[in-house]
């Protein structure tokens, strides 16, 4: 596999992570280099780790993995998206409490980029990379440089995505968070439809 082919593959794999990173940027009050780096590390790390795991799983699990990856991604993204919509709808009535918490410890920012939430998102957006890693086992691919390259590309695009989302979302936080939840659900549906062969643009 050539470097150009690997780059195209890396960009393709990172698109879901990029879109979700934009959603995270929409839901944050402010974004600094720290937040961009944190999101980038989660998505980039999982996007690099999943193909590596897939590579070592090998051919015996290929059919099993590819038969359920779209359902896993759809369920995780839908669950997180619905939760984001629910939180956005409840945000106005809890605004005073949230403001006090933010002033004290920045709780809202912590929750948005909390470990559990970010791990679920990172897994959901890197499931396809697991199946790709299985195919690497049958190709003449130097696996360590390949997965590092994929991780770096995803890191960069995800970090940029957070900033892009934040620039457009800071003035309309609750509405933007609800929109972000809807986008997550649509991404999940897109993944599901593509794998079921009914997505019109697949």
C-alpha positions as CSV (number, residue, x, y, z in Angstrom):
1,X,0.0,0.0,0.0
2,X,1.5,3.3,-1.1
3,X,1.7,6.4,1.1
4,X,-1.0,8.2,-1.0
5,X,-3.3,5.2,-0.7
6,X,-2.7,5.1,3.1
7,X,-3.4,8.9,3.4
8,X,-6.7,8.6,1.5
9,X,-7.6,5.7,3.7
10,X,-6.7,7.6,6.8
11,X,-8.7,10.6,5.8
12,X,-11.7,8.4,5.0
13,X,-11.5,6.7,8.3
14,X,-11.2,10.0,10.2
15,X,-14.3,11.6,8.7
16,X,-16.7,10.4,11.3
17,X,-14.3,11.4,14.1
18,X,-14.0,14.9,12.4
19,X,-17.7,15.3,12.3
20,X,-18.1,14.2,15.9
21,X,-15.3,16.5,17.0
22,X,-17.2,19.4,15.4
23,X,-20.2,18.4,17.6
24,X,-18.0,18.5,20.7
25,X,-16.8,21.9,19.7
26,X,-20.4,23.1,19.4
27,X,-21.2,22.0,22.9
28,X,-18.2,23.7,24.6
29,X,-18.3,27.3,25.9
30,X,-14.7,27.9,25.0
31,X,-12.0,25.9,23.3
32,X,-8.3,26.2,23.9
33,X,-5.3,24.1,22.7
34,X,-5.9,21.8,25.6
35,X,-9.4,20.8,24.6
36,X,-8.4,20.4,20.9
37,X,-5.5,18.2,21.9
38,X,-7.6,16.1,24.3
39,X,-10.2,15.4,21.7
40,X,-7.6,14.7,19.1
41,X,-5.8,12.3,21.4
42,X,-8.9,10.3,22.1
43,X,-10.0,10.0,18.5
44,X,-6.5,9.7,17.1
45,X,-5.5,7.1,19.7
46,X,-8.5,4.9,19.1
47,X,-8.3,5.3,15.3
48,X,-4.7,4.0,15.5
49,X,-5.4,1.3,18.1
50,X,-8.4,-0.3,16.4
51,X,-6.6,-1.3,13.2
52,X,-3.7,-2.6,15.3
53,X,-6.2,-4.8,17.2
54,X,-7.9,-5.9,14.0
55,X,-4.5,-6.8,12.4
56,X,-3.8,-9.2,15.2
57,X,-7.2,-10.7,15.3
58,X,-6.7,-12.0,11.8
59,X,-8.9,-13.6,9.3
60,X,-10.8,-15.9,11.6
61,X,-12.8,-13.0,13.1
62,X,-13.2,-11.0,9.9
63,X,-16.8,-12.1,9.0
64,X,-17.9,-11.7,12.6
65,X,-16.5,-8.2,13.0
66,X,-17.8,-6.8,9.7
67,X,-21.3,-8.2,10.4
68,X,-21.8,-6.2,13.6
69,X,-19.6,-3.2,13.4
70,X,-22.3,-1.0,11.9
71,X,-24.8,-2.0,14.6
72,X,-22.3,-1.1,17.4
73,X,-21.5,2.3,15.8
74,X,-25.2,3.0,15.3
75,X,-26.2,2.1,18.8
76,X,-23.4,4.0,20.5
77,X,-23.8,7.2,18.4
78,X,-27.6,7.1,18.8
79,X,-27.4,6.7,22.5
80,X,-24.9,9.6,22.9
81,X,-26.9,11.8,20.4
82,X,-30.2,11.2,22.3
83,X,-28.4,12.1,25.5
84,X,-27.1,15.3,24.0
85,X,-30.5,16.3,22.9
86,X,-32.0,15.6,26.3
87,X,-29.3,17.6,28.0
88,X,-29.9,20.5,25.6
89,X,-33.6,20.5,26.3
90,X,-33.0,20.6,30.1
91,X,-30.3,23.1,30.0
92,X,-32.4,26.3,30.2
93,X,-34.2,25.3,33.4
94,X,-31.0,24.2,35.0
95,X,-29.0,27.3,33.8
96,X,-28.5,29.0,37.1
97,X,-27.2,25.8,38.7
98,X,-24.9,25.1,35.8
99,X,-23.5,28.6,35.9
100,X,-22.7,28.3,39.6
101,X,-21.0,24.9,38.9
102,X,-19.1,26.4,35.9
103,X,-17.9,29.3,38.0
104,X,-16.6,26.9,40.7
105,X,-15.0,24.1,38.9
106,X,-15.9,24.3,35.2
107,X,-18.0,21.2,35.6
108,X,-19.8,21.5,32.2
109,X,-16.5,21.5,30.3
110,X,-15.3,18.4,32.3
111,X,-18.5,16.5,31.6
112,X,-18.4,17.3,27.8
113,X,-14.9,15.8,27.6
114,X,-15.2,13.3,30.4
115,X,-13.5,9.9,30.1
116,X,-16.7,7.8,29.7
117,X,-18.3,10.1,27.1
118,X,-15.1,10.4,25.0
119,X,-14.3,6.7,25.1
120,X,-17.7,5.8,23.8
121,X,-17.4,8.4,21.0
122,X,-13.9,7.2,20.1
123,X,-15.0,3.6,20.0
124,X,-18.1,4.4,17.9
125,X,-16.1,6.4,15.3
126,X,-13.3,3.9,15.1
127,X,-15.2,0.6,14.7
128,X,-14.7,0.6,10.9
129,X,-11.0,1.0,11.5
130,X,-11.1,-2.3,13.4
131,X,-12.3,-4.1,10.3
132,X,-9.8,-2.3,8.1
133,X,-7.0,-3.6,10.4
134,X,-8.2,-7.1,9.7
135,X,-7.6,-6.5,6.0
136,X,-4.1,-5.2,6.8
137,X,-3.3,-8.8,7.9
138,X,-3.6,-9.9,4.2
139,X,-1.8,-7.0,2.6
140,X,1.9,-6.1,2.6
141,X,1.4,-3.4,5.1
142,X,4.0,-2.3,7.7
143,X,1.4,-2.2,10.4
144,X,3.1,0.1,13.0
145,X,3.9,3.0,10.7
146,X,0.5,2.6,9.0
147,X,-1.5,2.8,12.3
148,X,0.6,5.7,13.5
149,X,-0.1,7.6,10.3
150,X,-3.8,7.0,10.6
151,X,-3.7,8.1,14.2
152,X,-1.9,11.3,13.4
153,X,-4.2,12.2,10.5
154,X,-7.3,11.6,12.7
155,X,-5.7,13.6,15.6
156,X,-5.1,16.6,13.4
157,X,-8.5,16.6,11.8
158,X,-10.3,16.0,15.1
159,X,-8.4,18.9,16.8
160,X,-9.3,21.2,14.0
161,X,-12.9,20.0,14.1
162,X,-13.3,21.0,17.7
163,X,-12.2,24.5,17.0
164,X,-14.5,24.8,13.9
165,X,-17.5,23.6,15.9
166,X,-16.8,26.0,18.8
167,X,-16.4,29.1,16.5
168,X,-19.9,28.5,15.1
169,X,-21.6,27.2,18.2
170,X,-20.7,29.5,21.2
171,X,-23.6,31.9,20.7
172,X,-26.2,29.3,20.4
173,X,-25.0,26.7,22.9
174,X,-28.2,24.8,23.7
175,X,-29.5,24.7,20.1
176,X,-26.0,23.8,18.9
177,X,-25.8,20.9,21.4
178,X,-29.2,19.6,20.2
179,X,-28.0,19.9,16.6
180,X,-24.9,18.0,17.5
181,X,-27.0,15.2,19.0
182,X,-29.0,15.0,15.8
183,X,-25.8,14.9,13.7
184,X,-24.5,12.0,15.8
185,X,-27.7,10.1,15.2
186,X,-27.5,10.8,11.5
187,X,-23.9,9.6,11.4
188,X,-25.0,6.4,13.1
189,X,-27.8,5.9,10.6
190,X,-25.4,6.6,7.7
191,X,-23.0,3.9,8.9
192,X,-25.9,1.5,9.4
193,X,-27.5,2.2,6.0
194,X,-24.1,2.0,4.2
195,X,-23.4,-1.5,5.6
196,X,-27.0,-2.7,4.9
197,X,-26.6,-1.5,1.3
198,X,-29.5,1.0,1.4
199,X,-27.7,4.3,1.7
200,X,-28.3,6.1,-1.6
201,X,-24.9,7.8,-1.8
202,X,-22.8,4.9,-0.6
